[in-house]
Amino acid sequence: MPLDSNQQNTLNQASRSAISQVMPKLEGYWIKESWLSDHNPYKKNSVDQIRMDNRNGQISDHTQLAEYVAASAIVHCFDGWSYLGRALEAEMAGDPDAARHLGYYAELRAAMSVLAGDGIGVFHNIHIIVITPQKCLLLPYETTHAFVWDALEFWANSPAGRDTLSLAIRPGGLPLREWLEQFSAGSDFIAREWLRQWGLDLSLLTKDRDARNLASYRPTTFTSPGPRLIGDTMEAILRFWEICEPGAVGGFPVLDRHLLRRSLALVIDRDDLQAKNLYENQLNMMLNALDPKELPPNQWAEFLKYENLQHIHQIIQDANAQDDLYHPEHSKQVLARATLLLRVATGSSADLLSEVGPTVKEDLAFWWSSAAVRRRLWSEDNEPESFIDLWQDVDEAIDSVDQWPQDYYTLWSNYAREAAILATTERAFLWGLEL
């Protein structure tokens, strides 16, 4: 059911500023190798504790509940990337049904991360709204899945959501908001359109939930479209890594450039004969004013020129596709949507962690280092000097295969190491934080 006016009013009180203020306080736990205080009543049985709070008519500890929500924003994001990695692995195993199941959960965790970063904690039936670091509200509302998508839609159309989105995407190292302001296009307009035009239409995400249900609870042999040809699968995997390649200081420069170009295409009328001249004038003024990094000026001008606005990266095309859950391409489209939503979640997480200070990478090493070993990003005695170095494994895995095999069995028989590396998407989370 849609959010009623009281629920919307409660959501409007959620505060990203409150979460930002909480983040530095978590550092005291991190240096003790823990995400939260050992005395936090929500740490292990959060749902049960919140239910008890609801029955008692009051929250046990507002401060520690706010800390839980703040910490969850980062961990949900990492978990989302892990789900996406397992989904890619399922795709390469010829199991699109498992890929859809896992890809949906990647979408869900990404959404939960974004919401938590803006003060909306998703739990079960009773959710949490963080107003200040010392004040939270209880918000009863159906189940986790229904609340996530209704809350995300509300968030995306709110000033808070528009701000978070326009700061999370950073083409050339600059927030998307600055690009659009220099282009004389309001970021509010883009934020209203991003769900649909970037392939994150909530109606599609809801359909992905239906596909998850089918894959999770019904005999897949009865309804599964079966895997695509392995060449098509591997092409999609390579396009994923192509767009997630980090820059010299991390992040997602390739993906962000494509999202910028897609955004600019939204604010011009391509049927207007004068649009090209107007666009080129605005483009030149924008590039001169911003002086973006990552590419030389002439390459920025070439990438963003009027004739290239029609070129949409395959990942964005897949995310926008609306094939039904019985179509062979559907699992690929779910994973594309998860990728874009995880990009937003990672940008939001990076912004929150920037509130902590220069030692945040070292403070969180107890977590990311052990997680990386478990997720086979590196061995215990071979930790990279920089997260950017994690790209080299991907690059070598792609280059070491002259021609991908013609069946899934041969892929895993002859190229198991390369395939395994291409399924470790957690590395994108690490370089995406730019720590």
Secondary structure, 3 states (H helix, E strand, C coil): CCCCHHHHHHHCCCCHHHHHHHHHHHHHHHCCCCCCCCCCCCCCCHHHHHHHHHHHCCCCCHHHHHHHHHHHHHHHHHHHHHHHHHHHHHHHCCCHHHHHHHHHHHHHHHHHHHHHHCCEECCCCEEEEEEECCEEEEEECCCHHHHHHHHHHHHHCCHHHHHHHHHHCCHHHCCHHHHHHHCCCCHHHHHHHHHHHCCCCHHHHHHHHHHHHHHHHCCHHHHCCCCCCHHHHHHHHHHHHHHHCCECCECCHHHHHHHHHHHHHHCCCCCCCCHHHHHHHHHHHHHHHHCCCCCCHHHHHHHHCHHHHHCCCHHHHHHHCCCCCCCCCHHHHHHHHHHHHHHHHHHHHHHHHCCCCCCHHHHCHHHHHHHHHHCCCCCCCCCCCCHHHHHHHHHHHHHCCCCCCCCHHHHHHHCHHHHHHCCCCHHHHHHHCCC
